[in-house]
Amino acid sequence: MLRAIMLKEWLKLRWVWTAALLVHLGGLLYLLLALRHQFQVEHSEMIWYWAFELRRLLYTQIQFLPALTGAVLAVAQFGPEMLGGRFRLSLHLPVRGDLLVWSWVGFGALLGGLLALLDGVGLYWIVGRWFPHEAAVSAVLTALPWLLGGWVAYFGTTLALLEPARARRLVYAGLTFALLALLYQARGYQEYDRILSALTALALLFLPAVILPAHRYRHRS
């Protein structure tokens, strides 16, 4: 049964995920070309000064891609389920409701995680072409809050879509936007190193939270 559910989710998301993959590859390619262009028109010493003395981030082109992708994947996955009561019908399958919901969101989070992994590896490789290994590692660490934003956007959008009560939807949406805004406050390198573990633990609370609206949706009058 779970294998059939995974196949259903893949068939639902395959074109959206493929389009997102192309967008992420395009964003990394744009970043590669932008950095190459800078090194062609400017002296390397000046770029080094911008990057490490003025602390100017050179890879903000991919900053919002994870969050955008997470929200789009959630809408593509759960938007159709909420039309015509399909979600309630699905909860009557011979599978425990919590396992069913977790299998859905786990599959969607896995697809988003693959794109985040692509962003991290691509960013490390691109920065490492012109800067030392330490700078490439620093770039990935700086981008970790952005990648975590993809998780928050996916689960926050999922919560808002699954929740049957409008007031709670607004609360979930507000909490999601607040956490995303917090993750995008940094303007320099590795500014979240000391609090990223706490923010990650906070974001992980979205995982058990998705069961609550599903339970209310199933048992509402």
C-alpha positions as CSV (number, residue, x, y, z in Angstrom):
1,M,0.0,0.0,0.0
2,L,2.8,2.5,0.9
3,R,4.5,1.7,-2.3
4,A,1.4,2.6,-4.2
5,I,1.1,5.8,-2.2
6,M,4.6,6.7,-3.1
7,L,4.0,6.0,-6.8
8,K,0.9,8.2,-6.6
9,E,2.8,11.1,-5.1
10,W,5.5,10.8,-7.7
11,L,3.1,10.8,-10.6
12,K,1.5,13.9,-9.0
13,L,4.8,15.8,-8.5
14,R,7.1,14.6,-11.3
15,W,6.5,17.4,-13.7
16,V,6.5,20.1,-11.0
17,W,9.7,18.6,-9.5
18,T,11.4,18.4,-12.9
19,A,10.5,22.0,-13.6
20,A,11.9,23.0,-10.2
21,L,15.1,21.0,-10.9
22,L,15.6,22.9,-14.2
23,V,15.0,26.2,-12.3
24,H,17.6,25.3,-9.7
25,L,20.1,24.2,-12.3
26,G,19.4,27.5,-14.1
27,G,20.0,29.4,-10.9
28,L,23.3,27.7,-10.4
29,L,24.3,28.2,-14.0
30,Y,23.5,31.9,-13.7
31,L,25.6,32.1,-10.5
32,L,28.5,30.4,-12.3
33,L,28.3,32.8,-15.3
34,A,27.9,35.9,-13.0
35,L,31.0,35.0,-11.0
36,R,33.0,34.2,-14.1
37,H,32.0,37.6,-15.6
38,Q,33.1,39.4,-12.4
39,F,36.5,37.8,-12.6
40,Q,36.8,38.8,-16.3
41,V,35.9,42.5,-15.8
42,E,37.5,43.1,-12.4
43,H,40.8,42.4,-10.7
44,S,40.7,39.4,-8.4
45,E,42.1,41.5,-5.6
46,M,39.1,43.8,-5.9
47,I,36.6,40.9,-5.8
48,W,38.5,39.5,-2.8
49,Y,38.1,42.9,-1.1
50,W,34.4,43.0,-1.8
51,A,33.8,39.4,-0.6
52,F,36.0,39.3,2.5
53,E,36.6,42.9,3.6
54,L,33.2,44.4,2.8
55,R,31.6,41.0,3.5
56,R,29.5,41.2,0.3
57,L,27.7,38.0,-0.5
58,L,28.4,36.9,-4.1
59,Y,25.8,34.2,-4.4
60,T,22.5,35.7,-3.4
61,Q,21.1,34.6,-6.8
62,I,20.0,31.3,-5.2
63,Q,18.9,32.8,-1.9
64,F,15.1,32.4,-2.3
65,L,15.0,29.3,-4.5
66,P,14.6,26.7,-1.7
67,A,11.7,28.5,-0.1
68,L,10.0,29.1,-3.4
69,T,10.4,25.4,-4.3
70,G,9.2,24.2,-1.0
71,A,6.0,26.2,-1.2
72,V,5.3,25.2,-4.8
73,L,5.9,21.5,-4.1
74,A,3.4,21.7,-1.2
75,V,0.7,23.4,-3.3
76,A,1.2,20.9,-6.1
77,Q,1.0,18.0,-3.7
78,F,-1.8,18.9,-1.4
79,G,-3.8,21.5,-3.4
80,P,-5.5,18.8,-5.5
81,E,-6.1,16.7,-2.4
82,M,-8.1,19.5,-0.7
83,L,-10.4,19.8,-3.8
84,G,-13.7,17.9,-3.6
85,G,-12.9,16.2,-0.3
86,R,-10.2,13.9,-1.7
87,F,-8.1,14.3,1.4
88,R,-10.8,13.0,3.6
89,L,-11.4,10.0,1.3
90,S,-7.7,9.2,1.4
91,L,-7.7,9.1,5.1
92,H,-10.1,6.1,4.9
93,L,-7.5,3.9,3.2
94,P,-6.4,0.8,5.2
95,V,-3.4,2.6,6.5
96,R,-3.0,4.4,9.8
97,G,-3.8,8.1,9.3
98,D,-0.5,9.4,10.8
99,L,1.6,7.0,8.7
100,L,-0.3,8.0,5.6
101,V,0.2,11.7,6.2
102,W,3.9,11.2,7.1
103,S,4.5,9.2,4.0
104,W,3.0,12.0,1.9
105,V,5.0,14.8,3.6
106,G,8.1,12.6,3.8
107,F,8.1,12.0,0.1
108,G,7.6,15.7,-0.7
109,A,10.4,16.6,1.8
110,L,12.7,14.1,0.2
111,L,12.1,15.7,-3.2
112,G,12.8,19.1,-1.8
113,G,15.8,17.8,0.1
114,L,17.3,16.5,-3.2
115,L,17.1,20.0,-4.6
116,A,18.6,21.5,-1.5
117,L,21.5,19.0,-1.8
118,L,22.0,20.0,-5.4
119,D,22.1,23.7,-4.3
120,G,24.7,23.0,-1.6
121,V,26.9,20.9,-3.8
122,G,26.6,23.2,-6.7
123,L,27.4,26.3,-4.5
124,Y,30.5,24.6,-3.1
125,W,31.8,23.7,-6.5
126,I,31.1,27.1,-8.0
127,V,32.7,29.1,-5.2
128,G,35.6,26.6,-5.1
129,R,36.5,27.4,-8.7
130,W,37.7,30.9,-7.8
131,F,38.2,30.8,-4.0
132,P,40.0,28.6,-1.5
133,H,38.3,25.5,0.0
134,E,37.6,27.5,3.2
135,A,35.6,30.1,1.3
136,A,33.6,27.3,-0.4
137,V,32.8,25.7,2.9
138,S,31.8,29.1,4.3
139,A,29.5,29.7,1.4
140,V,27.6,26.4,2.1
141,L,27.4,27.3,5.8
142,T,26.1,30.7,5.0
143,A,23.5,29.2,2.7
144,L,22.2,26.6,5.2
145,P,19.5,29.0,6.6
146,W,18.2,29.4,3.0
147,L,18.1,25.6,2.5
148,L,16.3,25.3,5.9
149,G,13.9,27.8,4.5
150,G,12.9,25.3,1.9
151,W,11.8,22.9,4.7
152,V,9.9,25.6,6.5
153,A,8.1,26.8,3.4
154,Y,7.1,23.2,2.4
155,F,5.8,22.2,5.8
156,G,4.3,25.6,6.6
157,T,2.4,25.6,3.3
158,T,1.3,22.0,3.9
159,L,0.0,22.9,7.4
160,A,-2.0,25.8,6.0
161,L,-3.5,23.6,3.2
162,L,-4.4,20.7,5.4
163,E,-5.9,22.7,8.2
164,P,-9.8,22.8,8.0
165,A,-10.2,25.9,10.2
166,R,-9.6,29.2,8.6
167,A,-8.4,30.9,11.7
168,R,-5.7,28.2,12.3
169,R,-4.7,28.5,8.6
170,L,-3.9,32.1,9.2
171,V,-1.9,31.2,12.4
172,Y,0.1,28.6,10.5
173,A,0.8,31.0,7.7
174,G,1.8,33.7,10.1
175,L,4.2,31.4,11.9
176,T,5.7,30.2,8.7
177,F,6.3,33.7,7.4
178,A,7.8,34.8,10.7
179,L,10.3,31.9,10.7
180,L,11.2,32.4,7.1
181,A,11.8,36.1,7.8
182,L,14.1,35.2,10.6
183,L,16.0,32.8,8.4
184,Y,16.6,35.6,5.8
185,Q,17.8,38.3,8.2
186,A,21.5,37.7,7.7
187,R,23.5,40.0,5.4
188,G,27.0,38.5,5.9
189,Y,28.9,35.2,6.2
190,Q,27.9,32.5,8.7
191,E,25.8,34.8,10.8
192,Y,23.6,31.9,11.9
193,D,26.3,29.5,13.0
194,R,25.5,29.8,16.7
195,I,21.7,29.6,16.4
196,L,21.2,27.4,13.4
197,S,20.8,24.2,15.5
198,A,18.0,25.9,17.6
199,L,16.3,27.1,14.4
200,T,16.6,23.6,12.9
201,A,15.0,22.1,16.0
202,L,12.2,24.6,15.8
203,A,11.7,23.8,12.1
204,L,11.5,20.0,12.9
205,L,8.4,20.7,15.0
206,F,6.6,21.1,11.7
207,L,6.9,17.3,11.1
208,P,4.7,16.1,14.0
209,A,2.5,19.2,13.6
210,V,1.1,18.0,10.2
211,I,-0.8,15.3,12.0
212,L,-2.9,17.7,14.0
213,P,-4.8,19.3,11.1
214,A,-5.1,15.9,9.4
215,H,-6.8,14.6,12.6
216,R,-9.1,17.6,12.8
217,Y,-10.0,17.3,9.1
218,R,-10.8,13.6,9.5
219,H,-13.0,14.0,12.6
220,R,-14.7,17.4,12.0
221,S,-18.4,17.4,11.9
